[in-house]
Amino acid sequence: MTGTPDLSRKPRDHEIDRFGLSHQGKVRKDNQDHYLLASIHKRIDVQGTNLELGDRITVGEQRLANIAMVADGVGGGVGGAEASATALEAVMVYVNNSMAVYYGADTGSEQFAELLQAAAMRAHEAVLSRRAERGVKGTMATTLTLYIGVWPTYYLLQVGDSRYYLWREGKLSQLTRDQTLAQDLVDDGVLTRSAAARTPLANVLSSALGADNTMPVVTKLTADWGNVHLLCSDGLTKHVSDERIAEVLEKMSSARQACEQLLQDALDGGGTDNVTIIIGRTVPKDGV
Protein backbone atom coordinates (compact mmCIF):
# COMPACT_ATOMS: atom_id res chain seq x y z
CA MET A 1 0.00 0.00 0.00
CA THR A 2 1.47 3.28 -1.09
CA GLY A 3 -1.00 5.80 0.22
CA THR A 4 -4.56 6.58 1.21
CA PRO A 5 -7.36 6.17 -1.35
CA ASP A 6 -9.23 9.28 -2.40
CA LEU A 7 -12.88 9.79 -1.51
CA SER A 8 -14.03 8.76 -4.97
CA ARG A 9 -13.39 5.11 -4.10
CA LYS A 10 -15.89 3.56 -1.73
CA PRO A 11 -14.39 1.03 0.71
CA ARG A 12 -14.93 -2.58 -0.23
CA ASP A 13 -16.61 -4.86 2.29
CA HIS A 14 -13.33 -6.52 3.28
CA GLU A 15 -11.81 -3.08 3.98
CA ILE A 16 -14.35 -2.26 6.70
CA ASP A 17 -13.25 -3.16 10.22
CA ARG A 18 -15.98 -2.74 12.81
CA PHE A 19 -17.04 -4.41 16.02
CA GLY A 20 -19.52 -3.90 18.83
CA LEU A 21 -20.02 -5.28 22.31
CA SER A 22 -22.19 -4.72 25.38
CA HIS A 23 -21.60 -5.66 29.03
CA GLN A 24 -23.77 -5.26 32.11
CA GLY A 25 -20.85 -3.97 34.16
CA LYS A 26 -19.82 -4.97 37.68
CA VAL A 27 -22.68 -3.42 39.64
CA ARG A 28 -25.92 -3.58 37.64
CA LYS A 29 -27.95 -6.81 37.75
CA ASP A 30 -29.08 -6.49 34.15
CA ASN A 31 -28.05 -4.84 30.91
CA GLN A 32 -30.41 -2.13 29.62
CA ASP A 33 -28.12 -1.18 26.73
CA HIS A 34 -28.58 -2.47 23.21
CA TYR A 35 -26.50 -1.98 20.07
CA LEU A 36 -26.88 -2.87 16.42
CA LEU A 37 -24.52 -3.08 13.45
CA ALA A 38 -26.05 -3.52 10.02
CA SER A 39 -25.53 -2.86 6.34
CA ILE A 40 -28.08 -1.96 3.69
CA HIS A 41 -27.69 -3.76 0.37
CA LYS A 42 -29.13 -3.56 -3.11
CA ARG A 43 -29.47 -7.15 -4.20
CA ILE A 44 -29.02 -8.53 -7.69
CA ASP A 45 -30.46 -12.01 -8.33
CA VAL A 46 -29.71 -13.46 -11.75
CA GLN A 47 -32.62 -15.75 -12.60
CA GLY A 48 -31.25 -17.09 -15.86
CA THR A 49 -28.65 -16.36 -18.55
CA ASN A 50 -26.38 -18.04 -21.05
CA LEU A 51 -23.60 -15.55 -20.33
CA GLU A 52 -20.36 -16.62 -18.73
CA LEU A 53 -20.58 -14.00 -16.03
CA GLY A 54 -17.07 -14.16 -14.65
CA ASP A 55 -16.10 -10.72 -13.36
CA ARG A 56 -18.07 -8.81 -15.97
CA ILE A 57 -21.25 -8.67 -13.92
CA THR A 58 -21.21 -8.17 -10.18
CA VAL A 59 -23.60 -10.76 -8.81
CA GLY A 60 -24.85 -10.59 -5.26
CA GLU A 61 -25.41 -7.55 -3.10
CA GLN A 62 -24.14 -4.03 -3.58
CA ARG A 63 -23.63 -2.29 -0.23
CA LEU A 64 -25.49 1.00 -0.10
CA ALA A 65 -24.97 2.02 3.53
CA ASN A 66 -23.60 1.00 6.91
CA ILE A 67 -25.54 1.56 10.11
CA ALA A 68 -24.44 1.51 13.75
CA MET A 69 -26.66 2.29 16.74
CA VAL A 70 -26.30 2.44 20.51
CA ALA A 71 -29.29 2.81 22.84
CA ASP A 72 -29.05 3.15 26.64
CA GLY A 73 -32.35 2.34 28.34
CA VAL A 74 -33.74 4.41 31.20
CA GLY A 75 -36.18 2.90 33.66
CA GLY A 76 -36.46 0.37 36.46
CA GLY A 77 -36.84 -3.36 35.98
CA VAL A 78 -37.13 -4.42 32.36
CA GLY A 79 -38.43 -1.01 31.28
CA GLY A 80 -35.11 0.44 30.19
CA ALA A 81 -33.96 -2.69 28.40
CA GLU A 82 -37.25 -2.98 26.56
CA ALA A 83 -37.18 0.70 25.61
CA SER A 84 -33.70 0.48 24.07
CA ALA A 85 -34.50 -2.73 22.20
CA THR A 86 -37.81 -1.32 20.95
CA ALA A 87 -36.12 1.83 19.66
CA LEU A 88 -33.51 -0.04 17.63
CA GLU A 89 -36.11 -2.40 16.20
CA ALA A 90 -38.38 0.50 15.23
CA VAL A 91 -35.56 2.37 13.49
CA MET A 92 -34.58 -0.67 11.44
CA VAL A 93 -38.19 -1.37 10.44
CA TYR A 94 -38.62 2.26 9.36
CA VAL A 95 -35.37 2.23 7.40
CA ASN A 96 -36.32 -1.06 5.73
CA ASN A 97 -39.70 0.38 4.74
CA SER A 98 -38.03 3.52 3.37
CA MET A 99 -35.47 1.81 1.20
CA ALA A 100 -36.32 3.90 -1.87
CA VAL A 101 -34.47 6.88 -0.42
CA TYR A 102 -31.18 4.97 -0.55
CA TYR A 103 -31.58 4.14 -4.22
CA GLY A 104 -32.41 7.55 -5.61
CA ALA A 105 -31.98 10.30 -3.05
CA ASP A 106 -28.99 12.58 -2.86
CA THR A 107 -27.44 11.88 0.53
CA GLY A 108 -26.83 15.60 0.88
CA SER A 109 -30.49 16.43 0.38
CA GLU A 110 -32.96 17.46 3.04
CA GLN A 111 -34.94 14.33 2.24
CA PHE A 112 -32.23 12.13 3.71
CA ALA A 113 -32.02 14.13 6.94
CA GLU A 114 -35.80 14.16 7.19
CA LEU A 115 -35.83 10.37 6.90
CA LEU A 116 -33.60 10.10 9.95
CA GLN A 117 -35.69 12.59 11.92
CA ALA A 118 -38.77 10.57 11.06
CA ALA A 119 -37.07 7.33 12.07
CA ALA A 120 -36.30 8.81 15.50
CA MET A 121 -39.88 9.92 16.00
CA ARG A 122 -41.17 6.52 14.89
CA ALA A 123 -38.92 4.94 17.52
CA HIS A 124 -40.22 7.43 20.10
CA GLU A 125 -43.81 6.44 19.27
CA ALA A 126 -42.91 2.75 19.42
CA VAL A 127 -41.46 3.12 22.93
CA LEU A 128 -44.57 5.01 24.10
CA SER A 129 -46.78 2.32 22.59
CA ARG A 130 -44.83 -0.49 24.23
CA ARG A 131 -44.98 1.33 27.56
CA ALA A 132 -48.78 1.55 27.28
CA GLU A 133 -49.04 -2.13 26.31
CA ARG A 134 -46.97 -3.18 29.32
CA GLY A 135 -48.76 -0.82 31.69
CA VAL A 136 -45.44 0.62 32.89
CA LYS A 137 -46.10 3.37 35.45
CA GLY A 138 -42.56 4.65 35.85
CA THR A 139 -39.94 5.73 33.35
CA MET A 140 -39.49 3.76 30.16
CA ALA A 141 -37.22 5.65 27.77
CA THR A 142 -33.92 5.39 25.97
CA THR A 143 -31.09 7.30 24.38
CA LEU A 144 -30.20 6.75 20.74
CA THR A 145 -26.98 7.49 18.91
CA LEU A 146 -27.09 6.43 15.26
CA TYR A 147 -24.43 6.46 12.56
CA ILE A 148 -25.37 5.87 8.94
CA GLY A 149 -22.70 6.03 6.27
CA VAL A 150 -23.48 6.40 2.58
CA TRP A 151 -20.04 7.04 1.08
CA PRO A 152 -18.68 9.73 0.92
CA THR A 153 -21.17 11.16 3.43
CA TYR A 154 -22.31 10.02 6.83
CA TYR A 155 -24.97 11.23 9.24
CA LEU A 156 -25.33 11.19 13.00
CA LEU A 157 -28.68 11.07 14.75
CA GLN A 158 -28.57 11.96 18.45
CA VAL A 159 -31.12 11.72 21.26
CA GLY A 160 -29.91 11.62 24.87
CA ASP A 161 -26.37 11.27 26.19
CA SER A 162 -24.85 8.27 24.48
CA ARG A 163 -21.95 9.58 22.43
CA TYR A 164 -20.23 9.54 19.06
CA TYR A 165 -16.50 10.26 18.91
CA LEU A 166 -14.34 10.80 15.85
CA TRP A 167 -10.62 10.02 16.02
CA ARG A 168 -8.58 11.40 13.15
CA GLU A 169 -4.94 12.42 12.73
CA GLY A 170 -4.16 12.01 16.41
CA LYS A 171 -7.16 14.01 17.65
CA LEU A 172 -10.30 12.76 19.39
CA SER A 173 -13.46 14.87 19.04
CA GLN A 174 -16.87 14.34 20.60
CA LEU A 175 -19.23 15.30 17.79
CA THR A 176 -22.52 14.66 19.59
CA ARG A 177 -23.90 16.90 22.31
CA ASP A 178 -25.05 15.32 25.58
CA GLN A 179 -28.74 16.08 26.00
CA THR A 180 -28.63 16.46 29.78
CA LEU A 181 -29.57 19.17 32.23
CA ALA A 182 -25.91 19.55 33.15
CA GLN A 183 -24.92 20.18 29.53
CA ASP A 184 -27.73 22.71 29.22
CA LEU A 185 -26.18 24.62 32.12
CA VAL A 186 -22.74 24.42 30.50
CA ASP A 187 -24.19 25.86 27.30
CA ASP A 188 -25.80 28.66 29.30
CA GLY A 189 -22.49 29.48 30.99
CA VAL A 190 -23.72 28.45 34.45
CA LEU A 191 -21.37 25.46 34.87
CA THR A 192 -17.95 24.58 33.54
CA ARG A 193 -17.56 21.29 31.70
CA SER A 194 -15.55 19.79 34.57
CA ALA A 195 -18.12 20.90 37.16
CA ALA A 196 -20.96 19.53 35.04
CA ALA A 197 -19.37 16.07 35.02
CA ARG A 198 -19.48 16.00 38.84
CA THR A 199 -23.06 17.17 39.34
CA PRO A 200 -26.01 14.73 39.63
CA LEU A 201 -27.60 16.68 36.77
CA ALA A 202 -25.12 14.96 34.45
CA ASN A 203 -27.32 11.88 34.71
CA VAL A 204 -30.62 13.69 34.10
CA LEU A 205 -31.61 13.61 30.44
CA SER A 206 -33.26 16.63 28.86
CA SER A 207 -34.28 14.56 25.83
CA ALA A 208 -34.90 10.84 25.27
CA LEU A 209 -37.05 8.53 23.19
CA GLY A 210 -40.18 7.74 25.20
CA ALA A 211 -39.71 10.76 27.48
CA ASP A 212 -41.70 14.00 27.72
CA ASN A 213 -39.09 15.79 25.61
CA THR A 214 -37.67 14.21 22.46
CA MET A 215 -35.38 16.38 20.36
CA PRO A 216 -33.52 14.37 17.69
CA VAL A 217 -30.52 16.16 16.22
CA VAL A 218 -29.18 15.19 12.79
CA THR A 219 -25.65 16.13 11.71
CA LYS A 220 -24.16 15.63 8.24
CA LEU A 221 -20.44 14.89 7.95
CA THR A 222 -17.91 13.91 5.30
CA ALA A 223 -16.39 10.45 5.34
CA ASP A 224 -12.65 9.89 5.09
CA TRP A 225 -10.41 6.85 4.97
CA GLY A 226 -8.55 8.17 8.03
CA ASN A 227 -11.60 8.36 10.30
CA VAL A 228 -12.07 6.06 13.29
CA HIS A 229 -15.64 6.08 14.63
CA LEU A 230 -16.70 5.27 18.19
CA LEU A 231 -20.25 5.08 19.57
CA CYS A 232 -20.78 4.34 23.24
CA SER A 233 -23.13 4.51 26.17
CA ASP A 234 -22.14 6.56 29.21
CA GLY A 235 -21.03 3.42 31.01
CA LEU A 236 -17.76 3.87 29.16
CA THR A 237 -17.24 7.59 29.61
CA LYS A 238 -18.07 7.50 33.33
CA HIS A 239 -14.84 5.60 33.92
CA VAL A 240 -12.61 6.14 30.90
CA SER A 241 -11.27 9.58 30.03
CA ASP A 242 -11.20 11.05 26.55
CA GLU A 243 -7.41 10.96 26.75
CA ARG A 244 -7.44 7.21 27.38
CA ILE A 245 -9.96 6.63 24.58
CA ALA A 246 -7.70 8.53 22.19
CA GLU A 247 -4.68 6.48 23.28
CA VAL A 248 -6.49 3.19 22.65
CA LEU A 249 -7.75 4.28 19.23
CA GLU A 250 -4.33 5.52 18.20
CA LYS A 251 -2.71 2.19 19.03
CA MET A 252 -5.57 -0.09 17.97
CA SER A 253 -4.79 -3.23 15.98
CA SER A 254 -8.43 -3.97 15.19
CA ALA A 255 -11.89 -2.71 16.07
CA ARG A 256 -12.45 -5.77 18.23
CA GLN A 257 -9.20 -5.33 20.14
CA ALA A 258 -9.97 -1.65 20.83
CA CYS A 259 -13.53 -2.41 21.99
CA GLU A 260 -12.34 -5.12 24.34
CA GLN A 261 -9.55 -2.90 25.72
CA LEU A 262 -11.93 0.00 26.42
CA LEU A 263 -14.44 -2.34 28.05
CA GLN A 264 -11.72 -3.67 30.34
CA ASP A 265 -10.69 -0.10 31.19
CA ALA A 266 -14.31 0.72 32.12
CA LEU A 267 -14.58 -2.39 34.29
CA ASP A 268 -11.23 -1.69 35.94
CA GLY A 269 -12.44 1.85 36.65
CA GLY A 270 -15.47 0.60 38.57
CA GLY A 271 -17.93 -0.69 35.99
CA THR A 272 -20.83 1.00 37.75
CA ASP A 273 -23.06 1.04 34.67
CA ASN A 274 -23.79 -0.99 31.57
CA VAL A 275 -21.08 -0.51 28.95
CA THR A 276 -21.70 -0.57 25.20
CA ILE A 277 -19.09 0.25 22.57
CA ILE A 278 -18.99 0.22 18.76
CA ILE A 279 -15.82 1.03 16.83
CA GLY A 280 -15.48 1.22 13.07
CA ARG A 281 -12.81 2.22 10.57
CA THR A 282 -11.70 1.60 7.00
CA VAL A 283 -8.46 -0.23 6.25
CA PRO A 284 -7.22 0.09 2.62
CA LYS A 285 -6.11 -3.21 1.13
CA ASP A 286 -4.96 -4.50 -2.25
CA GLY A 287 -3.31 -1.15 -3.05
CA VAL A 288 -5.22 2.13 -3.15
C-alpha positions as CSV (number, residue, x, y, z in Angstrom):
1,M,0.0,0.0,0.0
2,T,1.5,3.3,-1.1
3,G,-1.0,5.8,0.2
4,T,-4.6,6.6,1.2
5,P,-7.4,6.2,-1.4
6,D,-9.2,9.3,-2.4
7,L,-12.9,9.8,-1.5
8,S,-14.0,8.8,-5.0
9,R,-13.4,5.1,-4.1
10,K,-15.9,3.6,-1.7
11,P,-14.4,1.0,0.7
12,R,-14.9,-2.6,-0.2
13,D,-16.6,-4.9,2.3
14,H,-13.3,-6.5,3.3
15,E,-11.8,-3.1,4.0
16,I,-14.3,-2.3,6.7
17,D,-13.2,-3.2,10.2
18,R,-16.0,-2.7,12.8
19,F,-17.0,-4.4,16.0
20,G,-19.5,-3.9,18.8
21,L,-20.0,-5.3,22.3
22,S,-22.2,-4.7,25.4
23,H,-21.6,-5.7,29.0
24,Q,-23.8,-5.3,32.1
25,G,-20.8,-4.0,34.2
26,K,-19.8,-5.0,37.7
27,V,-22.7,-3.4,39.6
28,R,-25.9,-3.6,37.6
29,K,-28.0,-6.8,37.7
30,D,-29.1,-6.5,34.2
31,N,-28.1,-4.8,30.9
32,Q,-30.4,-2.1,29.6
33,D,-28.1,-1.2,26.7
34,H,-28.6,-2.5,23.2
35,Y,-26.5,-2.0,20.1
36,L,-26.9,-2.9,16.4
37,L,-24.5,-3.1,13.5
38,A,-26.0,-3.5,10.0
39,S,-25.5,-2.9,6.3
40,I,-28.1,-2.0,3.7
41,H,-27.7,-3.8,0.4
42,K,-29.1,-3.6,-3.1
43,R,-29.5,-7.1,-4.2
44,I,-29.0,-8.5,-7.7
45,D,-30.5,-12.0,-8.3
46,V,-29.7,-13.5,-11.7
47,Q,-32.6,-15.7,-12.6
48,G,-31.2,-17.1,-15.9
49,T,-28.6,-16.4,-18.5
50,N,-26.4,-18.0,-21.0
51,L,-23.6,-15.5,-20.3
52,E,-20.4,-16.6,-18.7
53,L,-20.6,-14.0,-16.0
54,G,-17.1,-14.2,-14.7
55,D,-16.1,-10.7,-13.4
56,R,-18.1,-8.8,-16.0
57,I,-21.2,-8.7,-13.9
58,T,-21.2,-8.2,-10.2
59,V,-23.6,-10.8,-8.8
60,G,-24.8,-10.6,-5.3
61,E,-25.4,-7.5,-3.1
62,Q,-24.1,-4.0,-3.6
63,R,-23.6,-2.3,-0.2
64,L,-25.5,1.0,-0.1
65,A,-25.0,2.0,3.5
66,N,-23.6,1.0,6.9
67,I,-25.5,1.6,10.1
68,A,-24.4,1.5,13.7
69,M,-26.7,2.3,16.7
70,V,-26.3,2.4,20.5
71,A,-29.3,2.8,22.8
72,D,-29.0,3.1,26.6
73,G,-32.3,2.3,28.3
74,V,-33.7,4.4,31.2
75,G,-36.2,2.9,33.7
76,G,-36.5,0.4,36.5
77,G,-36.8,-3.4,36.0
78,V,-37.1,-4.4,32.4
79,G,-38.4,-1.0,31.3
80,G,-35.1,0.4,30.2
81,A,-34.0,-2.7,28.4
82,E,-37.3,-3.0,26.6
83,A,-37.2,0.7,25.6
84,S,-33.7,0.5,24.1
85,A,-34.5,-2.7,22.2
86,T,-37.8,-1.3,21.0
87,A,-36.1,1.8,19.7
88,L,-33.5,0.0,17.6
89,E,-36.1,-2.4,16.2
90,A,-38.4,0.5,15.2
91,V,-35.6,2.4,13.5
92,M,-34.6,-0.7,11.4
93,V,-38.2,-1.4,10.4
94,Y,-38.6,2.3,9.4
95,V,-35.4,2.2,7.4
96,N,-36.3,-1.1,5.7
97,N,-39.7,0.4,4.7
98,S,-38.0,3.5,3.4
99,M,-35.5,1.8,1.2
100,A,-36.3,3.9,-1.9
101,V,-34.5,6.9,-0.4
102,Y,-31.2,5.0,-0.5
103,Y,-31.6,4.1,-4.2
104,G,-32.4,7.5,-5.6
105,A,-32.0,10.3,-3.0
106,D,-29.0,12.6,-2.9
107,T,-27.4,11.9,0.5
108,G,-26.8,15.6,0.9
109,S,-30.5,16.4,0.4
110,E,-33.0,17.5,3.0
111,Q,-34.9,14.3,2.2
112,F,-32.2,12.1,3.7
113,A,-32.0,14.1,6.9
114,E,-35.8,14.2,7.2
115,L,-35.8,10.4,6.9
116,L,-33.6,10.1,9.9
117,Q,-35.7,12.6,11.9
118,A,-38.8,10.6,11.1
119,A,-37.1,7.3,12.1
120,A,-36.3,8.8,15.5
121,M,-39.9,9.9,16.0
122,R,-41.2,6.5,14.9
123,A,-38.9,4.9,17.5
124,H,-40.2,7.4,20.1
125,E,-43.8,6.4,19.3
126,A,-42.9,2.7,19.4
127,V,-41.5,3.1,22.9
128,L,-44.6,5.0,24.1
129,S,-46.8,2.3,22.6
130,R,-44.8,-0.5,24.2
131,R,-45.0,1.3,27.6
132,A,-48.8,1.5,27.3
133,E,-49.0,-2.1,26.3
134,R,-47.0,-3.2,29.3
135,G,-48.8,-0.8,31.7
136,V,-45.4,0.6,32.9
137,K,-46.1,3.4,35.5
138,G,-42.6,4.7,35.8
139,T,-39.9,5.7,33.4
140,M,-39.5,3.8,30.2
141,A,-37.2,5.6,27.8
142,T,-33.9,5.4,26.0
143,T,-31.1,7.3,24.4
144,L,-30.2,6.7,20.7
145,T,-27.0,7.5,18.9
146,L,-27.1,6.4,15.3
147,Y,-24.4,6.5,12.6
148,I,-25.4,5.9,8.9
149,G,-22.7,6.0,6.3
150,V,-23.5,6.4,2.6
151,W,-20.0,7.0,1.1
152,P,-18.7,9.7,0.9
153,T,-21.2,11.2,3.4
154,Y,-22.3,10.0,6.8
155,Y,-25.0,11.2,9.2
156,L,-25.3,11.2,13.0
157,L,-28.7,11.1,14.8
158,Q,-28.6,12.0,18.4
159,V,-31.1,11.7,21.3
160,G,-29.9,11.6,24.9
161,D,-26.4,11.3,26.2
162,S,-24.9,8.3,24.5
163,R,-21.9,9.6,22.4
164,Y,-20.2,9.5,19.1
165,Y,-16.5,10.3,18.9
166,L,-14.3,10.8,15.8
167,W,-10.6,10.0,16.0
168,R,-8.6,11.4,13.1
169,E,-4.9,12.4,12.7
170,G,-4.2,12.0,16.4
171,K,-7.2,14.0,17.7
172,L,-10.3,12.8,19.4
173,S,-13.5,14.9,19.0
174,Q,-16.9,14.3,20.6
175,L,-19.2,15.3,17.8
176,T,-22.5,14.7,19.6
177,R,-23.9,16.9,22.3
178,D,-25.1,15.3,25.6
179,Q,-28.7,16.1,26.0
180,T,-28.6,16.5,29.8
181,L,-29.6,19.2,32.2
182,A,-25.9,19.6,33.1
183,Q,-24.9,20.2,29.5
184,D,-27.7,22.7,29.2
185,L,-26.2,24.6,32.1
186,V,-22.7,24.4,30.5
187,D,-24.2,25.9,27.3
188,D,-25.8,28.7,29.3
189,G,-22.5,29.5,31.0
190,V,-23.7,28.4,34.5
191,L,-21.4,25.5,34.9
192,T,-17.9,24.6,33.5
193,R,-17.6,21.3,31.7
194,S,-15.6,19.8,34.6
195,A,-18.1,20.9,37.2
196,A,-21.0,19.5,35.0
197,A,-19.4,16.1,35.0
198,R,-19.5,16.0,38.8
199,T,-23.1,17.2,39.3
200,P,-26.0,14.7,39.6
201,L,-27.6,16.7,36.8
202,A,-25.1,15.0,34.4
203,N,-27.3,11.9,34.7
204,V,-30.6,13.7,34.1
205,L,-31.6,13.6,30.4
206,S,-33.3,16.6,28.9
207,S,-34.3,14.6,25.8
208,A,-34.9,10.8,25.3
209,L,-37.1,8.5,23.2
210,G,-40.2,7.7,25.2
211,A,-39.7,10.8,27.5
212,D,-41.7,14.0,27.7
213,N,-39.1,15.8,25.6
214,T,-37.7,14.2,22.5
215,M,-35.4,16.4,20.4
216,P,-33.5,14.4,17.7
217,V,-30.5,16.2,16.2
218,V,-29.2,15.2,12.8
219,T,-25.6,16.1,11.7
220,K,-24.2,15.6,8.2
221,L,-20.4,14.9,7.9
222,T,-17.9,13.9,5.3
223,A,-16.4,10.4,5.3
224,D,-12.7,9.9,5.1
225,W,-10.4,6.9,5.0
226,G,-8.5,8.2,8.0
227,N,-11.6,8.4,10.3
228,V,-12.1,6.1,13.3
229,H,-15.6,6.1,14.6
230,L,-16.7,5.3,18.2
231,L,-20.2,5.1,19.6
232,C,-20.8,4.3,23.2
233,S,-23.1,4.5,26.2
234,D,-22.1,6.6,29.2
235,G,-21.0,3.4,31.0
236,L,-17.8,3.9,29.2
237,T,-17.2,7.6,29.6
238,K,-18.1,7.5,33.3
239,H,-14.8,5.6,33.9
240,V,-12.6,6.1,30.9
241,S,-11.3,9.6,30.0
242,D,-11.2,11.1,26.5
243,E,-7.4,11.0,26.8
244,R,-7.4,7.2,27.4
245,I,-10.0,6.6,24.6
246,A,-7.7,8.5,22.2
247,E,-4.7,6.5,23.3
248,V,-6.5,3.2,22.7
249,L,-7.7,4.3,19.2
250,E,-4.3,5.5,18.2
251,K,-2.7,2.2,19.0
252,M,-5.6,-0.1,18.0
253,S,-4.8,-3.2,16.0
254,S,-8.4,-4.0,15.2
255,A,-11.9,-2.7,16.1
256,R,-12.5,-5.8,18.2
257,Q,-9.2,-5.3,20.1
258,A,-10.0,-1.7,20.8
259,C,-13.5,-2.4,22.0
260,E,-12.3,-5.1,24.3
261,Q,-9.6,-2.9,25.7
262,L,-11.9,0.0,26.4
263,L,-14.4,-2.3,28.0
264,Q,-11.7,-3.7,30.3
265,D,-10.7,-0.1,31.2
266,A,-14.3,0.7,32.1
267,L,-14.6,-2.4,34.3
268,D,-11.2,-1.7,35.9
269,G,-12.4,1.9,36.6
270,G,-15.5,0.6,38.6
271,G,-17.9,-0.7,36.0
272,T,-20.8,1.0,37.8
273,D,-23.1,1.0,34.7
274,N,-23.8,-1.0,31.6
275,V,-21.1,-0.5,28.9
276,T,-21.7,-0.6,25.2
277,I,-19.1,0.3,22.6
278,I,-19.0,0.2,18.8
279,I,-15.8,1.0,16.8
280,G,-15.5,1.2,13.1
281,R,-12.8,2.2,10.6
282,T,-11.7,1.6,7.0
283,V,-8.5,-0.2,6.2
284,P,-7.2,0.1,2.6
285,K,-6.1,-3.2,1.1
286,D,-5.0,-4.5,-2.2
287,G,-3.3,-1.1,-3.0
288,V,-5.2,2.1,-3.1
